[in-house]
Amino acid sequence: MLMFWIRAALVAFTVLTTGAVQAQVQTGNLLRGKQPVASAGVVGASQLTNGVAVAEGEFWLTQHSARLRNRDAYAIYDLGGPRPIRCAFLQGDNDDSYHVEGSINGDKFFPMFVAAGVPGAGMRTRTLKLVATARFVRVQARGGDGSYSVSEMGIYDVCPTPWPNELQRESGTAVHDVIASMALWFTAATVLLIFVFSSRRRLWTALAACLPLALLIVVRRELVMLYPDFQQVESLTLWAMVIAGAIAVKWYLSQRKTPSPTPSGG
């Protein structure tokens, strides 16, 4: 008799916990926290599903947005099994269209919804209801001005109440502001390098030279994000610019320290 009640209690506990887990899964964003199982041409793909959107109308490229370099760029997510999809949202640059497709086997994809371009500048959220079933979800960009970015996207098998639901939002810093700030620091570091170089202290000169080089690397990374074609600039070209600048500084300092000839006596 005791074993009967123990088994009954275990069955009841299993049913209750399973139902609670299923309810929790059904009301959540199926993409939140997931990393793509495959992607190409996407910079900062983790920003797509980290649960953080930006304010409506914010600049299209910040630290909270993922950059899709071109129309061939994509990210694919695995939901772990076929799931019904009833609601979706996507926050992306206003004048572009973002196509979200589904697949059961990860091979053949079918259209699920299109987050079309909308009025207003900057990042804009598109929401919709749909009826679809998919295990794999793929997002790509089309049309617009070719400058594609998405800050957050999500799909639900049960629409939250109310819908559209409130999103967690954080302010971002525009990439061009980061570049401008780095340019100022680069100028300051270069001035420091010239000052230390003139003192002929080799160790401090070497250390000071690392500052503008490090800043140059950061600026280049941001430029690659803002302008995809910038990545075509070979690293050797950048190093040539740095070496040419160092030679120019050295020549300038040597000219300043060259004593002027003294007039010969009559």
Steps between C-alpha positions, in 0.01 A plus 500: 500500500784733585665436163171586326485844661870562430450420131187714485689791656786462248256495208321810628832681552613411147176623345506827693866580428469404134194720460679791668802464274283479189305807605824688556635399156176586323488857627866582440696636208620186323810680369612683813853408605555267205812519286480431126591150392617648170563854380688696235565871457351593839703715741390474863248219449456461877320835507213355295364289786645636824167647615606865465348740247574870454274804517280556197673725247850444641799496262509189284844378612600489867651246738149354541444421132618221274627604156399298195767584246295435188199315357683169520553531876290272719465342843328166567360390837395155620193487725578140596195355329199604291314775682181690419563871442219747558663839569824668400685829522815644350670834566716609209599796287184672379545503121598136450301177477598204717386156388452231763469146367430165662601141439421161648822325396743792467531446127194639326377836634160658444392863560346564843479878508655817365584795725455760229635855496307751710483881527726686740874506535730263687412172667131403487313204644268293281251260661256253352295187558539195280433128476805286427695200627877479485807364674758716327466877458706707254517880474629695199477859371367630170448831321552834667828689489725199561586607856338219698484461876275323751508564873254233615257239368269247657235238426235349726288186484248671727448874458578695818225708659489782421634486147723666389683445824743738669866452408805562715673801348843655546657805340790439266796703379516562126804349332601833344510653850732220610725567200506874572595434862771256397635755251542754779679245716716402203603864453584532870699176494693615193589830669620302803708278272667803341574648843647177636691435177668837529628406845694204351380258765466180302289301746246778548499563126414136433223505759360826367502362146264221611224749579433635150544151355239356738264785424555450127392136537183603687414768244553255215267249664229763533552614141465142375168482685376831362638460148528135389720591202763631741595141582644473150784728605797273554668497839830569325358832381415599856844400623654699215304804618628454855861452390480799267365711786779387732764582239345841446506571875860385527603719205318799647673462837840451338453822305419690817810371675738567211718795608496791265838575339697779667623773277873487433709785626621760253 
